[in-house]
Amino acid sequence: MQQTGGQVFDGQGRIDVDSPQAQAALDIIQKLLKSGICSNISAFSVEWMAGMNDDSVATYPEAVWIGGTIEDTSTVGPGKDSGWGVFRLPAVKAGGLHVANDGGSVLVIPAQCKQKPAAWSFVEYALCTREGQIAQYQKKSLFPSFLPAIQSRVVSAPDPFYGGQRIGALFATDVTKIPHLNMTANGKRR
């Protein structure tokens, strides 16, 4: 829906799916389903995960972090070319956006936490430092949300698992083009 210019919630937090932009997004999904090129498999089901290794799936239009999941479940082995590659989302129309975002990553400190200062220090390290963000990218393909971290050579380095493709550089090029998502007062998408 971001690629069609729509939102799930309007600026006042009301559901905003009765719009031409939402209809355009739903029309695309319906065309894909009717064409027969999509599998009706639940995400993270046994079949969905198996598709990462058995050549039954050609593409996963997913978040950047799915790369870590694909790598973790790969039978190829670490540091080897898996045959997988990364590309931008197809644009809805010529000259349109090739990017979208559906949420993000958050950390919370529960009220019953007995080590709140230590927990807060971890949150600050993980989310607000180049080092913390780069460590997460190296270990689990969690693309940095702290913009200074995307300048790192680690992010722009060739990835052997993806045939030497510079996947981090691809995402870094587009991250600032992602449209704003309205959020609700309780922190959920709005």
C-alpha positions, 0 to 999 in steps of 0.5 A: 500500500505504501507503493500506491501512496496509501496508509493503513491508518489515517492521521487521526488513527482511523482505519484508512483502507477504503481508499483508491490507494488501498483498492489499487494494492488489493487489485495487485494482490488479487491479480497475483493470486489469480495468476497462479504464481503465488503459493497460498502457504502460511509464512514460517510454516514447514512448507514455507521454510522448506521452500528456501532450500528445495527450489519450489519458491522463486522469490520472497517479497519480504523484509531485509531481515528475511536474508538472515532467515534464508541463510540460517535455514540454508543447506549450502553452508556459511560463506558459500554462494547459495544461488539466492539474490536480492532485488528491489520490489517491482514498482506498481507503476513506471517511475514509482517506488521500489521500496516499502516498510511494514513495521520495524524492530523494537526492544522493550523493558518489562516493568518487572525487569530487575536490571533496568539500567543494564537493560536500558544500556543494552537498548541504547547499544543495540539501537543507537550505536553504529557498533550495535547496529552493525553487529546485528547486521553481520549476525542476522542481516538486521538492516541498520535503522540508525542511519549513521550505521549504513555508512559502514563498509560492512553494510556495503561489502559483498555478501558471499551467500548472495554470490558477492552481491552488495545487498546492504548497499542496495538497501542503503540506497533506498532506505530514505525513500521509504514513505512515512507510516502513520502510527496509532497512539499505542505505538502500532502502525497508524 
